[in-house]
Amino acid sequence: MTNRTMTVREKAQRIARSLRKEEPDYYYLKELFRHLRNELNIKVTRQSKHLPYVPTESEITNYYDIVFKSNNMQNVIIIKTLLYTGVRVGELVNIKVENVDLHNGTIRIDCGKGGKDRIVPFPTSFKEILAMHIERNKEKGATYLFESSWKRPYSVRGIRKILVQYSTTAGMKKSISPHKLRHFLFTWMKKQGVDDALIQPYSGHKSRQSLEVYSKLSITEAKKEYEKVIRDFPV
């Protein structure tokens, strides 16, 4: 077998055999292949980044109308929680009943992206329906905010499936996903003139340029600004 007919996998196995005794780590291999690219004069090609699709206010309003008319209150609360807090779907399914602070209108996200904890707000107008949902969960002995009839937390796949079903019913060209709801909230807040320094602690995004500013902001100040603009939220 010549080198030209050797598959990429076979070539990788051959290189691995020659390197195994050296017990290379990730950074060693990264540097090795950087030098290989230079030796072979191979330029790194980077794909252009496309802006994420963000639903319009009209689309979100129509979508939520379909959700509300379904008369499935648990699904209504799931989608409202995603819309109001901007949490990632993996964070949503791990919210426990005890993480919800009804008095202060906040939810604690444990071990979010990057293993970090944070506090996210929800509007005062959502407090009553969320309180009733939590009370029903406590009567059932539920641990998580959203559980199936088998007393198991919803799966990420299950939440995505729920959102897609409503997208289909609404006749939308592009399905609504948890991440699109997240994009919508933070884009909408930006349009209302809310400063990045107030959005960042809730979003879970890391911004090196603003870290110093963010660290000086109290959660109370951010919550006041959130409440001020969320009154005009389309849902």
N, C-alpha and C positions, 0 to 999 in steps of 0.2 A: 504494500500500500504506500503510495507516495503522499507527500505532504499536501498536494493539491486535491487529493481525493479524501483526505481525512476530514471527518465531520468536526463541527465546532465542539461538540461534546467530547469527542475523542481527543481533540487537541487540548481541551481543558483538563481531561484526565491525565494526559501526558505531562502537562505543566504542573499539575497538583502533585504528581509523584516526585518531581524534581524539587518541589518546595516543601514537601511535608516534613522533612527532617529539620527544617529551619523553624517550624512552628510559627509561621507568620500570623500577625494579627490583622485586623481590618485596615488600620492606617498604613501598615507596611504594604499591603496589596494595593491600596489606593495610590500610594506614591509610586509603586512599581509600574502600574499600568499608565500612570501619568507620563512616566519616562518612556514607556513603550510607544505611546502616542507621539511623543516628540521625536523619537528615533525614526518612526515610520512616517513622520510628517502628516499625521492625521489630525484634522481640525475637529474640534468638538462642535457639533451642530445642535443648536437649541431651538426647540419648537416655540413658535410665538404663542404667548399667553392670551387666551380669549377671556373677555369679561364674562362672568357668570350670568346666566339668564335670571332676571329678577321679574317676578309677576307684577303686573300693573295693579293699581288700587281697584280698578273695575273687575279684574280677574279674581282678585282675592275676595271681593265683596260677593261676586256671583258664586264663587266656590264655597264660601262659608254659608251662603243661603241654602245650597244643596245639602251641606252637612247638617245644618239646623233642622231642615225639613225631614231629615231621615228619622228624627225622633229617637236617635240613639244617644242618650245623654253622656255616656262614658266617652264616646267618640268625639262629641262636641267639646268636652273638657280636655281631652287629649290634644285636639287641634288648637284650642284656645291657649293651652299651656305652651305649645310650640310657638304660636304666634306672639304671645305676650312676653315670653322670656327669652326667646332665641336660643334655647338650649339645643345641643346636638341630640340626635335620636338615641345615641348610645348613652347619653346622660339622662335622658328622659326616662328610659326603662329602669334605671337604677335609683330613681328618686323614691325615698321611703316616706311613709306618712309622717314620721317624726322629723323629717327634713323641712316640712312646711311650717312657716311661722305666720299664722293667720293674723296675729296682732300687728306685726310690722309689715305684712304684705310682701314677704320674701321667701325664697326657697334656697336651701343650701345644697350646692352641687358638690358631692364628695368625689374626689379623684376624677376630675374632668380630664380633658385632653392635656397630656403632659404630666398627669398625676397630681394636678393642682386642684385645691378646693376653691370655691368662690360662692358668692351670694348673688342671686338674680332676683329682680323684682317682678311683681305682678300688680295690676291696677286694683284700686279699691273696689271698682265695679265688679271685679271677678271674685271677690272675697266670699260673698254669700254662697254662690253656686259651688265654689271649691270647698267651703266649709261643710255643706250638705253632703258632697261626695266623700269627704274624709270621714264624716260621721257614719255613713253607710259602710265604708270600708272597715272602720273600727268594730262595728257590730258583727261583721263577718270574720273578724280576726285577721284582717289583711295586714301585711307588713309593708308592701309597696303601694305607691299612689295609684298605679294602674296594674291590676291583676286580672287574670282570666278566671273563668268559673272553676278552674282546677286549682285556684289559689297559687298560681305561678305568675311571676312578673311577665308582662308582655315581652315578646322578642323584638329585636330591631326589624327583622323581616316582617313580623306581623304588623308593626306600625306603618311601615312603608306600604304594605299591601292595602291597608285601610285608606291611606291617602290616595293611592292610585285608583281605587274603586270609585271614590268620590270624583276624581278627575275625569274618569270615563263617563260617569253619570252626568257631569256638568258639560260634557262634550268639548273638553279643552284639548287644544292641539298639542300642548306640552303638559305632561303630567306634573302635578304638584308633589314635591318631595319635602321631607323635613328640612333639608338644607336650603331649599328655595324659600321656605317660610322664614328661616333664619336670615337669609339675605334680604328678604322683604322688610323685616322689622328694622334692621340696622340701616338699610338704605332709606327707609321712611323717616327714621329718627334724624338722620343726617339732613334730609330735606326740611325738617322742622327747625333746623339750626342748632341741634344738640351737639355740643362739643365732643370731639373724639375722646377727650380726657374723661368724660362721663360715660361714654359708650363702652370703652375698653374694659373696665372692670367687670361688666356684665357679660360681654361677648366671649371672654376667655382668650382673646387674641393677645399676642405678645408684640409690643411695639417698643423697640429699643430707644427710639427717639423720644418717646413720651413717658418712659418708665418713671423718671424722676417726678414728673407732674402727677402721674397717676397715684404714686405713693403718698402724695400730700393731700389727696382728695378723700373726704370721709364718705362712707356709704350713705349717710343721712343727706348730704348735699346732692349726691347723685340721685337718690330716690325722689327728692323734691322736684328735680328737673324732669325726671321720668314721668311723675304723676301729672305735671303741668301739660306735657304734650300728649300723653297717652289718652287723654279725654277725647281727642279728635281722631283716634285710631279708627280706621274704616270698619272694624269688626266689633 
